[in-house]
Amino acid sequence: MEIHGTKFTKPFCEYHSSKQIEYLCLEQGCQSRVFCATCIVNKETCSHQRMIDIDEFMQQIKDQQLNRGIASWPDIAIVVNSKLQVAKRYSTFLQQQHEIINNSFDEILESVKTALATSKTQLIEVIQAKVDTYIRTLESLSRTVKESYTNNPLSQVNLLETIYNKGFVSTESLINFMENVLPFHQSNYNPDPKIESLHKTLNAQEQEIPSVNSDKLKELKIFVETAV
């Protein structure tokens, strides 16, 4: 099996030594936990009804690690993982807005210099304040996700990369791994209300960021020139 391009080796069954482990039980506290295909055919399994293919389970673990344990919220994962790109994009956005405002208002400063200079400053401050608020919320979301992820075994990148590449040396090591990651694997489907709330706030704030319409400013210039 390959997980995102890395080879994964499965351990052999303790009861059928020629067979590799193929299925896992997700039930908390299961005493058996791992089974090969022969175990399934011979019905030599636990009584729980929460079986999962080991390849599928490890793929889910890999995906959760890549998304910092929030794979079930792809929109949040995309925003957090691209924080620097988002901040850079809005830095460029602010620069473009400044240029539009400066170029447009400079053309009509002689006619209404005091009034338009004041309006220009206020408009820049409004856009700047909105973007600053957005960036602060983005940083808060990033910190919250990081804090909630600190105690998650999925954050142990080096250990997990070793497992993805080499697999498990024994059934016992696989069981120990499952016992550590299973609670986090299952809790992934219970979003932290604070993270979800911050994400909703972030989306709302992005919609509130105003964008200067250069055509409207040209109309204002014509109007002022005509009035003067």
ZICORLIN-V921364 format. One line per field, one symbol per residue. ss: DSSP state (H for helix, E for strand, L for the rest). psi: psi as a letter, one per 40 degrees, with the letter a starting at -180 (. if undefined). A space follows every 50 residues. Layout:
ss=???
psi=???
//
This chain:
ss=LEELLEELLLLELLLLLLLEEEEEELLLLLLLLEEEHHHHHLLLLLLLLL EEEHHHHHHHHHHHHHLLLLLLLHHHHHHHHLHHHHHHHHHHHHHHHHHH HHHHHHLLHHHHHHHHHHHHHHHHHHHHHHHHHHHHHHHHHHHHHHHHHL LLHHHLHHHHHHHHHHLLLLHHHHHHHHHHHHHHHHHLLLLLHHHHHHHH HHHHHHHHLLLLLHHHHHHHHHHHHHHL
psi=ihhfeiihhiiiiddgeehihdiihehhehdddiiidddddeffiieiff iihdddddddddddddffefdegddddddddfdddddddddddddddddd dddddddedddfdddddddddddddddddddddddddddddddddddeed eheeegdddddddddeaieiddddddddddedddddedeghhdddddddd dddddddehihhhdddddddddddddd.
//
